[in-house]
Amino acid sequence: MRQNLIAVAWDSLKKVLPNSKSTSTIQNIEYNNKQYTKVHDIVEIFNKYFVTIGHKLAQAFGRNGSEQNESLSLKTDASFSLSNVSTEFVLKSLKLLKVNKAIGVDKISTKMFKDGAEIIAAVLQKLINLSIKTGQFPKNWKSAKVVALFKNSGDSNKCDNYRPISILPTVSRIIERAVHSQLYDYFSSNHLLCTRQFGFCSRRSTASALLQFTDSILDNMDKSNVTAGSYFWI
């Protein structure tokens, strides 16, 4: 009972307190030493900037898509193929949805999917399995609403200080969960995940990476070796 009261109190406070992550209308933006104030121009500038980030980073690191990491020799003879999902899986995924997520271009709220989970689970199951069977992903499911989010540092008039947030339709999150769970199980069971992989891994995090790095330093100290580290900030 006490925990429920605390949760209700926090929800009430979140509604009245200002949110540092909330987005606001961008009045002007600077790009190539020129100021833009019209909404259409600002949108075009952000679009032009965001789509070139990947290419610029690739050039900065001096690597291209044809290069491979020769230090990784993880192999398996096991093949992978996507399996159909069950109604129970879809229902559970709908129940796990967070209702505070933003609405995508389909304009269907996550709350509606969650509230109607019992009714629409079977229909979604058929659509998802049809997508898996045909190997086609509906265009509407991968159409995202991109929002420019300020990094809370630097000049708010420069697009360099913003990062893109893609808001996908809720349906695409369900099929994404289905593919992710099957693919992750395949990589885990066949030991295809590198031991130095900490991101997006179950029960692994930045804390795990820090502990492993600390242990490596201590081990080198015991062996009278010197440890050198390189850190990249992007």
Stockholm file with secondary structure:
# STOCKHOLM 1.0

chainA/1-234         MRQNLIAVAWDSLKKVLPNSKSTSTIQNIEYNNKQYTKVHDIVEIFNKYFVTIGHKLAQAFGRNGSEQNESLSLKTDASFSLSNVSTEFVLKSLKLLKVNKAIGVDKISTKMFKDGAEIIAAVLQKLINLSIKTGQFPKNWKSAKVVALFKNSGDSNKCDNYRPISILPTVSRIIERAVHSQLYDYFSSNHLLCTRQFGFCSRRSTASALLQFTDSILDNMDKSNVTAGSYFWI
#=GR chainA/1-234 SS CHHHHHHHHHHHHHHHSCCTTCCCCCCCEEETTEEECSHHHHHHHHHHHHTTHHHHHHHHHTCCTTCCCTTCCCCCSCCCCCCCCCHHHHHHHHHTCCTTSCCCTTCCCHHHHHHTHHHHHHHHHHHHHHHHHHTCCCGGGGCCEEEEEECSSSCTTBGGGEEEEEECCHHHHHHHHHHHHHHHHHHHHTTCSCTTCCTTCTTCCHHHHHHHHHHHHHHHHHTTCCCCCCCCCC
#=GC SS_cons         CHHHHHHHHHHHHHHHSCCTTCCCCCCCEEETTEEECSHHHHHHHHHHHHTTHHHHHHHHHTCCTTCCCTTCCCCCSCCCCCCCCCHHHHHHHHHTCCTTSCCCTTCCCHHHHHHTHHHHHHHHHHHHHHHHHHTCCCGGGGCCEEEEEECSSSCTTBGGGEEEEEECCHHHHHHHHHHHHHHHHHHHHTTCSCTTCCTTCTTCCHHHHHHHHHHHHHHHHHTTCCCCCCCCCC
//
